[in-house]
């Protein structure tokens, strides 16, 4: 078996598996591994309601900037995924965002994120913290 074929057997087979690995890496603080699942030209769109967070970031450098902006006010950040729902090239990730600010304030909110894939890589991310249940309902119906 060649090194290339051995590597292929450990690569995630589905978009949901790719996201699970990406979320595991994100949770460990391993952004480099997370970026392996993102297209170099990814469009990263946020809900637009978080203070000091841009609405959109582009490419790997943009996601790195989002990472810095997003994590800056927090001492601890966790995403607890409750559901993955696949619909064609899209996957909805529904769960809880938990964080403790550097000032000690704890934040808990429900979140939904939709990831769009092309050729096994995420090309677009969009988050919803204002009405995540609506997105969940839409994905469950389709």
Residue, then its C-alpha position, 0 to 999 in steps of 0.5 A: x500500500x502506498x503512502x497516498x492510499x494509506x492516507x486516503x483510508x483515514x480521510x472522512x468519507x462524508x461531509x458530516x464526518x468532515x465537519x465532526x473532525x473539524x469541530x473536534x479540531x476547533x474544540x482543541x484550538x487546532x485551527x490549522x486542522x480545521x482549515x484543512x476542511x475549508x476551501x482556500x476561498x471560503x466565504x465565512x458569514x456570521x449572524x451580524x449581531x456579535x460585537x466586534x465581529x465582521x459580518x463576512x470573512x473570506x479565505x483561510x486568512x479571513x477565517x484566521x482573522x475571525x478566529x482571533x476576533x471571535x475568541x478575543x473576549x473569551x477565556x473559554x469557548x465550547x460548541x456542543x453539537x446536538x444535530x448534524x443534518x445533511x441536505x445535498x451539498x449542505x450540512x446544518x450543525x445545530x447546538x449550543x455555544x458556551x463561553x466564559x468571558x475574560x470578565x467572568x460572564x458566561x454566555x450560553x446560546x443556541x446556534x445553527x450553522x450551515x456549511x456548503x460543500x464542493x468537492x469535499x471542502x467547505x466553500x461557504x459557512x453561515x451562522x444563525x444565533x437569532x433564530x436557529x430553530x427556524x433553520x433546524x425546522x427547514x432542514x428537518x422538513x427537507 
